[in-house]
Amino acid sequence: MAFTFAALAYIIALLFTAFLIFFVIYHIIGFDELKTDYKNPIDQCNNLNPMVLPEYFLHLFFNVMFLFAGEWTSLLLNCPLIAYHINRYMNRPVMSGPGLYDPTSIMNADQLNRAQKEGWIKLAFYLISFFYYLYR
């Protein structure tokens, strides 16, 4: 059996998904710290916002590799999250820098709950994806 581009795509997807799991866990911990008033919102948003675009680019990168490798099932499984990331970033609050989280509005209960729920759902998705890529 030859080593193909599809195998390389799955190896890279597996490694990048491990990084994405750590990114999402960091976000979940950050939102929990905000909820318990352990950190102030400005510092926490300054820590979380720089990690948004790398998360999106990592996820998009290995899906582009799936596209070139012809792995349509893996690509179709990831399309809803890619569309959600694009929609979420296009409809983000007006801020001076890149990122999604506005320090003035993140402490609203609905915004904080939404961010936490989003983090847990993305963690579940990335964990399922990790094991899918591992066995694929």
NORJOUR-V6260 format. One record per run of one state. SS is the DSSP state (A for helix, B for strand, O for the rest). FROM is the first residue (numbers start at 1). TO is the last residue. If there is no record, write none. Layout:
# NORJOUR-V6260
ss->(SS | SS)
from->(FROM | FROM)
to->(TO | TO)
This chain:
# NORJOUR-V6260
ss->(O | A | O | A | O | A | O | A | O | A | O)
from->(1 | 5 | 36 | 41 | 49 | 50 | 70 | 72 | 91 | 109 | 136)
to->(4 | 35 | 40 | 48 | 49 | 69 | 71 | 90 | 108 | 135 | 136)
